[in-house]
Amino acid sequence: MTLVAFLIIGGIAVGLSLLTPARVPASATIDLPRTTRMTCLQSGDALAYSAGTMTAAATESGDEVFSGTGSGLFAEVDGPFVIGADALAVAGIYAAGPARTFAPCAPAATSGTIVVTEPGDAELLITNSDANEAIVDLTLLGPDGEVAAIGARGIAVAPGVSRRIALSVLSPEGPVGVSFRASEGRVAMAAVNVEGRAARYVAPTRPALEHLIGGVPPGASAVQLVISNPREERADITVTALGATSSYELAATADLSVEPMSSVVVPIADSLGGEASAIRVESTQEVAAGVVVSGPTGSPATLVDVEAAPELAATTMGGALQITNPGTNPVEVKVSAGDELELTVSPGTTVVQVLPLAAQQLVTLTADGPVIASAATSEATGTIIVPLGGVVDEPRSAGTAELDAHLR
């Protein structure tokens, strides 16, 4: 290399070292909005809570039904309607009368399964609360396998419209699991009583390998576990009760299995021994599960899977507050329900705290670990079990955004 070439290369290197590097745009974390949109199918008194502002509108007309912030009881609301909130919300409909029921409100979904013990007493209520038509297919999982039913496919539901379909026509024998899937749109759906039969409301659940079902009250005289297997393989089931002092496998469900595309129902009240309990269902295949609690008179309550969280709340009517710790370590829980109190819940157990009865009682829980909770009241007209829901979302983001200066 000549001296001239060496000097030129050296000069270029020095010049590059003096250049100011291009400014790298600062990154920014974008928070996702935390909002709620849920459908309430029944008519009655709306028990609702949100840290934000709630507005409810009728699904068919769009007319405002109520609005509010915090905890509220909105009397004699005609359903179905949609609640929108600018924060997480928990709501349900209490219906009084000859038989009491409580119907949790829930977001519309594209799929789910409803477990029913007595299809002859029930009908499906399907509501489309969106702006586009929904098309729904039903698969019926009976005691002896899949039930071929005319009219179970291609059910069209126009925007803002509700349809009722008698389960006795589709599947006359129970138990039955009704798996639904929307090929277009999404729907809110439940099983309700036919006119003249005992009031009931069965919310959908999602098939999963594990279900945690809380709220079985102390002294329940009739408790049934219902499981539907929507898969093509047999499901082997393990059922554990989280009782007052420990967790234990139920004798009534030992060696339980559910055949493909089938449903079973098992009485479990004797195995629970009258304790307040939560039920954990574990399976080798994804199944749907529910627990039906009945008193000597009145309407039954059907409980489905709930998600454990460290902060829960709901507007309730007081009664027996049950808190279950599904984890492996003790949990300290602060309860606010008019008065403040602190409880310790041992791992795998359920504690009960009696609250004053009230037409409207906000209950909030703050724990140092995930828990599930519900508030139950019992009368001759039926047992009402109000689940508490998560009202504080985990921090979420859509990722990190960077400005690309080369994009125009």
ChimeraX attribute file (.defattr): number of C-alpha atoms within 10 A of each C-alpha:
attribute: neighborCount
match mode: 1-to-1
recipient: residues
	/A:1	5
	/A:2	6
	/A:3	7
	/A:4	9
	/A:5	10
	/A:6	10
	/A:7	11
	/A:8	10
	/A:9	11
	/A:10	11
	/A:11	11
	/A:12	10
	/A:13	11
	/A:14	10
	/A:15	10
	/A:16	10
	/A:17	9
	/A:18	8
	/A:19	8
	/A:20	7
	/A:21	8
	/A:22	6
	/A:23	7
	/A:24	10
	/A:25	11
	/A:26	9
	/A:27	11
	/A:28	11
	/A:29	12
	/A:30	12
	/A:31	12
	/A:32	11
	/A:33	11
	/A:34	15
	/A:35	12
	/A:36	18
	/A:37	19
	/A:38	22
	/A:39	28
	/A:40	28
	/A:41	27
	/A:42	25
	/A:43	17
	/A:44	21
	/A:45	20
	/A:46	27
	/A:47	27
	/A:48	27
	/A:49	28
	/A:50	24
	/A:51	16
	/A:52	17
	/A:53	16
	/A:54	24
	/A:55	16
	/A:56	22
	/A:57	19
	/A:58	21
	/A:59	25
	/A:60	19
	/A:61	10
	/A:62	13
	/A:63	11
	/A:64	14
	/A:65	16
	/A:66	15
	/A:67	15
	/A:68	17
	/A:69	14
	/A:70	14
	/A:71	23
	/A:72	22
	/A:73	19
	/A:74	17
	/A:75	15
	/A:76	13
	/A:77	17
	/A:78	15
	/A:79	19
	/A:80	22
	/A:81	27
	/A:82	25
	/A:83	26
	/A:84	20
	/A:85	23
	/A:86	16
	/A:87	18
	/A:88	21
	/A:89	29
	/A:90	26
	/A:91	28
	/A:92	25
	/A:93	26
	/A:94	23
	/A:95	20
	/A:96	13
	/A:97	9
	/A:98	12
	/A:99	19
	/A:100	22
	/A:101	26
	/A:102	27
	/A:103	27
	/A:104	24
	/A:105	26
	/A:106	22
	/A:107	16
	/A:108	20
	/A:109	17
	/A:110	16
	/A:111	21
	/A:112	19
	/A:113	27
	/A:114	26
	/A:115	34
	/A:116	31
	/A:117	22
	/A:118	16
	/A:119	25
	/A:120	19
	/A:121	21
	/A:122	25
	/A:123	23
	/A:124	21
	/A:125	20
	/A:126	20
	/A:127	28
	/A:128	28
	/A:129	30
	/A:130	19
	/A:131	11
	/A:132	14
	/A:133	17
	/A:134	23
	/A:135	20
	/A:136	21
	/A:137	18
	/A:138	21
	/A:139	21
	/A:140	27
	/A:141	28
	/A:142	24
	/A:143	20
	/A:144	16
	/A:145	18
	/A:146	19
	/A:147	18
	/A:148	13
	/A:149	13
	/A:150	8
	/A:151	12
	/A:152	15
	/A:153	14
	/A:154	15
	/A:155	16
	/A:156	16
	/A:157	22
	/A:158	18
	/A:159	18
	/A:160	19
	/A:161	18
	/A:162	19
	/A:163	15
	/A:164	15
	/A:165	16
	/A:166	19
	/A:167	25
	/A:168	16
	/A:169	14
	/A:170	21
	/A:171	22
	/A:172	16
	/A:173	17
	/A:174	21
	/A:175	23
	/A:176	32
	/A:177	32
	/A:178	28
	/A:179	23
	/A:180	22
	/A:181	21
	/A:182	19
	/A:183	14
	/A:184	16
	/A:185	20
	/A:186	23
	/A:187	28
	/A:188	26
	/A:189	29
	/A:190	25
	/A:191	25
	/A:192	26
	/A:193	22
	/A:194	20
	/A:195	10
	/A:196	7
	/A:197	13
	/A:198	20
	/A:199	24
	/A:200	23
	/A:201	25
	/A:202	25
	/A:203	23
	/A:204	27
	/A:205	22
	/A:206	17
	/A:207	23
	/A:208	17
	/A:209	15
	/A:210	20
	/A:211	24
	/A:212	22
	/A:213	24
	/A:214	30
	/A:215	28
	/A:216	29
	/A:217	25
	/A:218	18
	/A:219	13
	/A:220	19
	/A:221	16
	/A:222	16
	/A:223	23
	/A:224	17
	/A:225	23
	/A:226	23
	/A:227	30
	/A:228	34
	/A:229	31
	/A:230	28
	/A:231	16
	/A:232	11
	/A:233	14
	/A:234	17
	/A:235	25
	/A:236	14
	/A:237	20
	/A:238	18
	/A:239	21
	/A:240	19
	/A:241	27
	/A:242	27
	/A:243	23
	/A:244	19
	/A:245	14
	/A:246	13
	/A:247	19
	/A:248	16
	/A:249	16
	/A:250	17
	/A:251	13
	/A:252	15
	/A:253	17
	/A:254	11
	/A:255	10
	/A:256	14
	/A:257	18
	/A:258	24
	/A:259	19
	/A:260	19
	/A:261	25
	/A:262	25
	/A:263	31
	/A:264	24
	/A:265	22
	/A:266	14
	/A:267	15
	/A:268	19
	/A:269	20
	/A:270	14
	/A:271	16
	/A:272	25
	/A:273	14
	/A:274	16
	/A:275	21
	/A:276	25
	/A:277	29
	/A:278	30
	/A:279	28
	/A:280	20
	/A:281	23
	/A:282	20
	/A:283	21
	/A:284	15
	/A:285	21
	/A:286	19
	/A:287	26
	/A:288	30
	/A:289	32
	/A:290	28
	/A:291	27
	/A:292	21
	/A:293	24
	/A:294	18
	/A:295	19
	/A:296	13
	/A:297	13
	/A:298	20
	/A:299	25
	/A:300	25
	/A:301	26
	/A:302	28
	/A:303	24
	/A:304	25
	/A:305	23
	/A:306	18
	/A:307	15
	/A:308	21
	/A:309	22
	/A:310	17
	/A:311	22
	/A:312	24
	/A:313	27
	/A:314	30
	/A:315	28
	/A:316	33
	/A:317	23
	/A:318	22
	/A:319	22
	/A:320	23
	/A:321	25
	/A:322	25
	/A:323	27
	/A:324	31
	/A:325	27
	/A:326	25
	/A:327	16
	/A:328	10
	/A:329	12
	/A:330	16
	/A:331	21
	/A:332	16
	/A:333	22
	/A:334	16
	/A:335	20
	/A:336	15
	/A:337	18
	/A:338	12
	/A:339	8
	/A:340	10
	/A:341	12
	/A:342	13
	/A:343	15
	/A:344	14
	/A:345	24
	/A:346	20
	/A:347	18
	/A:348	23
	/A:349	23
	/A:350	29
	/A:351	22
	/A:352	22
	/A:353	13
	/A:354	12
	/A:355	18
	/A:356	11
	/A:357	14
	/A:358	11
	/A:359	11
	/A:360	17
	/A:361	21
	/A:362	20
	/A:363	24
	/A:364	21
	/A:365	25
	/A:366	18
	/A:367	20
	/A:368	13
	/A:369	18
	/A:370	18
	/A:371	25
	/A:372	27
	/A:373	29
	/A:374	27
	/A:375	26
	/A:376	23
	/A:377	17
	/A:378	15
	/A:379	14
	/A:380	13
	/A:381	20
	/A:382	26
	/A:383	24
	/A:384	26
	/A:385	28
	/A:386	29
	/A:387	27
	/A:388	28
	/A:389	24
	/A:390	20
	/A:391	20
	/A:392	17
	/A:393	11
	/A:394	8
	/A:395	8
	/A:396	12
	/A:397	11
	/A:398	10
	/A:399	12
	/A:400	10
	/A:401	12
	/A:402	12
	/A:403	11
	/A:404	10
	/A:405	9
	/A:406	5
	/A:407	5
	/A:408	4
